[in-house]
Amino acid sequence: MAKIKLTKLAFNGTATQESELRNALAEIKKKKGAVMPALQKAQEIYGYLPIEVQVIIAEELNVPAAEVFGVATFYSQFTLNPRGQYNVSVCMGTACYVKGAGEVLDALKVQMGIDTDECSDDGKFSLNATRCIGCCGLAPVMTVNDTVYGKITADDVEKILAKY
């Protein structure tokens, strides 16, 4: 079973966000299979799915919190952790992996002081390992938000992060 990593950052949702979520859930709960669209809407509102938000969904949809958590952790589109201002991803697809993406990812972990699927304590960086992003000719590839860096090595990591 995969290890679930929870954020070290305190949840700081607003009353406006909660109101928006509850209003959306009032419509969503009328539909069959409401958990998935409820989680999608919640992640759209909050950017991630902290336990506090999952509890609201469970209460509003009248389903066990375990069901909400199960769906949230099963699908890779959902994240339980906040994303940083700069979302750093390393492609771990076959082409990137065989050309050194693992070493790039390890260098990022050391440089950023976080593991994959985590956010730095200051909220500046988050780190993800992703599947193929379609840039195989540039392998290995990492992205920072929407900027793609190709043909990189572990030695390039410090210089790239310094830009942010």
C-alpha positions, -999 to +999 in steps of 0.1 A: +000+000+000+013+035-009+024+057+020+001+088+024+020+120+030+002+148+047+012+184+046+031+202+074+013+234+065-017+244+085-050+245+066-061+281+059-093+279+040-115+310+040-152+314+048-157+324+011-142+291-001-163+271+023-194+289+012-186+283-024-180+246-018-212+241+002-232+259-024-217+237-051-223+205-030-260+214-027-263+208-064-238+180-068-254+159-040-285+155-061-266+134-086-257+098-085-219+092-079-215+127-063-182+120-045-160+124-076-175+156-089-175+170-053-138+163-050-131+179-084-150+210-074-133+212-040-098+209-055-108+236-080-117+259-051-089+250-026-062+238-049-059+205-029-080+183-006-071+187+030-089+165+056-110+195+067-125+198+031-130+160+029-150+161+061-173+189+047-178+168+015-187+137+036-211+156+058-228+174+029-231+142+008-240+121+038-213+095+030-186+081+052-154+102+054-135+070+046-153+068+012-143+104+004-107+097+015-106+065-005-117+082-037-093+112-031-063+089-026-072+064-054-071+089-083-039+106-092-057+138-103-063+146-066-037+159-042-040+160-004-012+185-001-010+221-012+010+230-042+037+256-039+039+288-058+064+270-080+052+234-088+084+215-098+078+182-117+102+156-130+091+133-158+097+097-148+086+082-181+108+056-197+129+079-219+135+104-190+141+077-165+168+059-185+185+092-192+189+101-155+156+116-143+160+096-110+193+115-103+176+148-111+147+140-088+171+131-060+191+164-065+158+183-063+148+166-030+182+176-015+182+211-028+145+218-019+146+199+014+113+181+006+102+147-008+079+141-037+043+151-032+053+176-006+053+214-003+081+235+013+072+250+047+072+285+032+048+274+004+072+284-023+080+250-039+062+217-043+078+186-059+062+159-080+073+129-100+051+126-131+046+102-159+055+110-195+048+146-204+055+141-241+089+157-244+109+125-249+133+141-273+144+164-245+149+137-219+154+140-190+128+168-184+116+188-155+091+215-154+086+245-131+050+255-135+046+257-173+083+261-181+100+230-195+137+223-189+151+196-211+183+176-213+191+184-177+214+167-152+215+167-114+242+194-117+217+218-134+192+217-105+207+244-083+210+268-112+174+263-124+160+266-089+180+298-083+158+315-110+128+311-086 
